[in-house]
Amino acid sequence: QGNLVESGGDSVASGQSLRLSCDVSLYMGTPAFNTYSMGWFRQTPGKEREGVAVITSEGFADYAAFVRGRFTISHDRFRGTVNLQMNNLIPDDTGTYYCAIQPKLRLTTVQALGVAKSSKVFGIWGQGTQVTVSS
């Protein structure tokens, strides 16, 4: 684990929206982080951590198929945050959501693995925030 801080998790009903935020400002402007990728991942008990969305420092993004069209990842350079807007939530979206950052990680590397399987190439993590979606 690292020292990123996630926020925004909550319990909501199906069809509602949530916006998660992660503070990555500690790494902004440091020499090692002139280029980087950030991601949102989720995990439920007994399952592997799966990637949800990834965005690069240049603003290129990709999504796991199961959230494409419903979730949007964004990077606010001024505030030093990476955000995940989640719309039309379904019960299968329930889990602990983690953000991660990795210097010099290219989107093509993530895409070669598939966003959903990309957790192993990220090295700095947060503690997670819980999202619960009821039917």
C-alpha positions as a LaTeX table, in Angstrom:
\begin{tabular}{lrrr}
\hline
Residue & $x$ (\AA) & $y$ (\AA) & $z$ (\AA) \\
\hline
Gln1 & 0.00 & 0.00 & 0.00 \\
Gly2 & 0.96 & 3.64 & $-0.45$ \\
Asn3 & $-0.19$ & 6.95 & 0.84 \\
Leu4 & $-2.91$ & 7.95 & $-1.56$ \\
Val5 & $-6.22$ & 8.98 & 0.01 \\
Glu6 & $-9.55$ & 8.06 & $-1.56$ \\
Ser7 & $-12.91$ & 9.60 & $-0.69$ \\
Gly8 & $-16.51$ & 9.57 & $-1.87$ \\
Gly9 & $-17.56$ & 6.02 & $-1.15$ \\
Asp10 & $-21.14$ & 5.53 & 0.04 \\
Ser11 & $-24.18$ & 3.25 & 0.04 \\
Val12 & $-26.62$ & 3.98 & $-2.78$ \\
Ala13 & $-29.48$ & 2.35 & $-4.64$ \\
Ser14 & $-29.26$ & 0.92 & $-8.15$ \\
Gly15 & $-29.32$ & 3.58 & $-10.83$ \\
Gln16 & $-27.80$ & 6.29 & $-8.67$ \\
Ser17 & $-24.43$ & 7.99 & $-9.09$ \\
Leu18 & $-21.31$ & 8.50 & $-7.02$ \\
Arg19 & $-18.13$ & 10.48 & $-7.54$ \\
Leu20 & $-14.90$ & 9.15 & $-6.06$ \\
Ser21 & $-11.83$ & 11.28 & $-5.61$ \\
Cys22 & $-8.22$ & 10.46 & $-4.85$ \\
Asp23 & $-5.54$ & 12.89 & $-3.70$ \\
Val24 & $-2.35$ & 12.37 & $-5.74$ \\
Ser25 & $-0.94$ & 15.85 & $-5.11$ \\
Leu26 & 1.98 & 14.48 & $-3.12$ \\
Tyr27 & 3.49 & 13.24 & $-6.37$ \\
Met28 & 2.65 & 16.18 & $-8.63$ \\
Gly29 & 5.66 & 18.10 & $-9.84$ \\
Thr30 & 8.27 & 15.64 & $-8.60$ \\
Pro31 & 10.99 & 14.69 & $-11.12$ \\
Ala32 & 10.08 & 10.98 & $-11.11$ \\
Phe33 & 6.49 & 11.82 & $-12.03$ \\
Asn34 & 6.98 & 13.88 & $-15.19$ \\
Thr35 & 4.81 & 11.23 & $-16.86$ \\
Tyr36 & 2.56 & 8.78 & $-15.03$ \\
Ser37 & $-0.63$ & 6.79 & $-15.14$ \\
Met38 & $-3.36$ & 6.65 & $-12.54$ \\
Gly39 & $-6.10$ & 4.14 & $-12.12$ \\
Trp40 & $-9.17$ & 3.13 & $-10.19$ \\
Phe41 & $-9.56$ & $-0.47$ & $-9.14$ \\
Arg42 & $-12.07$ & $-2.41$ & $-7.09$ \\
Gln43 & $-12.13$ & $-5.55$ & $-5.01$ \\
Thr44 & $-14.69$ & $-7.69$ & $-3.25$ \\
Pro45 & $-13.92$ & $-10.39$ & $-0.67$ \\
Gly46 & $-12.56$ & $-13.55$ & $-2.26$ \\
Lys47 & $-11.93$ & $-11.94$ & $-5.62$ \\
Glu48 & $-8.87$ & $-10.44$ & $-7.26$ \\
Arg49 & $-8.52$ & $-6.70$ & $-7.50$ \\
Glu50 & $-9.76$ & $-5.62$ & $-10.92$ \\
Gly51 & $-9.05$ & $-2.49$ & $-12.90$ \\
Val52 & $-11.95$ & $-0.15$ & $-13.65$ \\
Ala53 & $-10.39$ & 2.82 & $-15.43$ \\
Val54 & $-6.96$ & 4.24 & $-16.18$ \\
Ile55 & $-5.81$ & 7.71 & $-17.25$ \\
Thr56 & $-2.38$ & 9.01 & $-18.14$ \\
Ser57 & $-0.76$ & 12.31 & $-17.27$ \\
Glu58 & $-1.40$ & 13.33 & $-20.90$ \\
Gly59 & $-5.11$ & 12.68 & $-20.45$ \\
Phe60 & $-5.52$ & 9.46 & $-22.40$ \\
Ala61 & $-8.01$ & 7.10 & $-20.75$ \\
Asp62 & $-9.32$ & 3.58 & $-21.09$ \\
Tyr63 & $-11.94$ & 1.54 & $-19.27$ \\
Ala64 & $-12.82$ & $-2.01$ & $-18.42$ \\
Ala65 & $-15.64$ & $-3.23$ & $-20.63$ \\
Phe66 & $-18.01$ & $-3.69$ & $-17.72$ \\
Val67 & $-18.00$ & 0.07 & $-16.87$ \\
Arg68 & $-17.50$ & 1.65 & $-20.28$ \\
Gly69 & $-20.26$ & 4.16 & $-20.93$ \\
Arg70 & $-21.18$ & 4.42 & $-17.24$ \\
Phe71 & $-17.95$ & 5.53 & $-15.54$ \\
Thr72 & $-15.67$ & 8.46 & $-16.39$ \\
Ile73 & $-12.15$ & 8.95 & $-15.06$ \\
Ser74 & $-10.59$ & 12.41 & $-14.94$ \\
His75 & $-7.44$ & 14.05 & $-13.66$ \\
Asp76 & $-7.56$ & 17.51 & $-12.12$ \\
Arg77 & $-3.97$ & 18.73 & $-12.32$ \\
Phe78 & $-4.71$ & 21.93 & $-10.42$ \\
Arg79 & $-6.16$ & 20.14 & $-7.42$ \\
Gly80 & $-3.91$ & 17.12 & $-7.76$ \\
Thr81 & $-6.74$ & 14.61 & $-7.84$ \\
Val82 & $-7.89$ & 11.70 & $-9.96$ \\
Asn83 & $-11.65$ & 11.28 & $-9.98$ \\
Leu84 & $-14.12$ & 8.58 & $-10.96$ \\
Gln85 & $-17.65$ & 9.59 & $-11.88$ \\
Met86 & $-19.88$ & 6.53 & $-11.62$ \\
Asn87 & $-23.34$ & 6.71 & $-13.15$ \\
Asn88 & $-26.13$ & 4.17 & $-13.39$ \\
Leu89 & $-24.63$ & 2.04 & $-10.63$ \\
Ile90 & $-25.62$ & $-1.60$ & $-10.35$ \\
Pro91 & $-25.19$ & $-4.08$ & $-7.46$ \\
Asp92 & $-22.20$ & $-5.70$ & $-9.22$ \\
Asp93 & $-20.36$ & $-2.38$ & $-8.77$ \\
Thr94 & $-20.24$ & $-3.00$ & $-5.02$ \\
Gly95 & $-16.72$ & $-3.24$ & $-3.62$ \\
Thr96 & $-13.80$ & $-1.44$ & $-2.10$ \\
Tyr97 & $-12.44$ & 1.06 & $-4.61$ \\
Tyr98 & $-8.75$ & 1.86 & $-4.67$ \\
Cys99 & $-6.79$ & 4.44 & $-6.58$ \\
Ala100 & $-3.22$ & 3.92 & $-7.73$ \\
Ile101 & $-0.45$ & 5.82 & $-9.48$ \\
Gln102 & 2.67 & 4.65 & $-11.27$ \\
Pro103 & 5.40 & 6.83 & $-12.80$ \\
Lys104 & 6.36 & 6.37 & $-16.45$ \\
Leu105 & 3.61 & 3.83 & $-17.03$ \\
Arg106 & 2.27 & 3.98 & $-20.57$ \\
Leu107 & $-1.35$ & 3.36 & $-21.49$ \\
Thr108 & $-0.20$ & 0.87 & $-24.12$ \\
Thr109 & 1.32 & $-1.25$ & $-21.34$ \\
Val110 & $-1.98$ & $-1.21$ & $-19.47$ \\
Gln111 & $-3.93$ & $-1.98$ & $-22.63$ \\
Ala112 & $-1.67$ & $-4.94$ & $-23.45$ \\
Leu113 & $-2.74$ & $-6.48$ & $-20.15$ \\
Gly114 & $-6.27$ & $-5.21$ & $-20.37$ \\
Val115 & $-7.48$ & $-2.53$ & $-17.96$ \\
Ala116 & $-9.24$ & $-5.12$ & $-15.79$ \\
Lys117 & $-5.98$ & $-7.08$ & $-15.29$ \\
Ser118 & $-3.60$ & $-4.13$ & $-14.88$ \\
Ser119 & $-3.29$ & $-3.86$ & $-11.08$ \\
Lys120 & 0.12 & $-5.56$ & $-11.06$ \\
Val121 & 1.81 & $-2.70$ & $-12.94$ \\
Phe122 & 0.78 & $-0.08$ & $-10.39$ \\
Gly123 & 2.96 & 0.33 & $-7.32$ \\
Ile124 & 1.50 & 3.15 & $-5.21$ \\
Trp125 & $-1.92$ & 2.63 & $-3.72$ \\
Gly126 & $-4.48$ & 4.09 & $-1.37$ \\
Gln127 & $-6.35$ & 2.44 & 1.47 \\
Gly128 & $-9.66$ & 2.21 & $-0.37$ \\
Thr129 & $-13.17$ & 3.56 & $-0.05$ \\
Gln130 & $-16.30$ & 1.39 & 0.17 \\
Val131 & $-19.04$ & 1.54 & $-2.44$ \\
Thr132 & $-22.23$ & $-0.42$ & $-1.81$ \\
Val133 & $-25.02$ & $-0.55$ & $-4.37$ \\
Ser134 & $-28.32$ & $-2.08$ & $-3.33$ \\
Ser135 & $-30.90$ & $-3.47$ & $-5.71$ \\
\hline
\end{tabular}
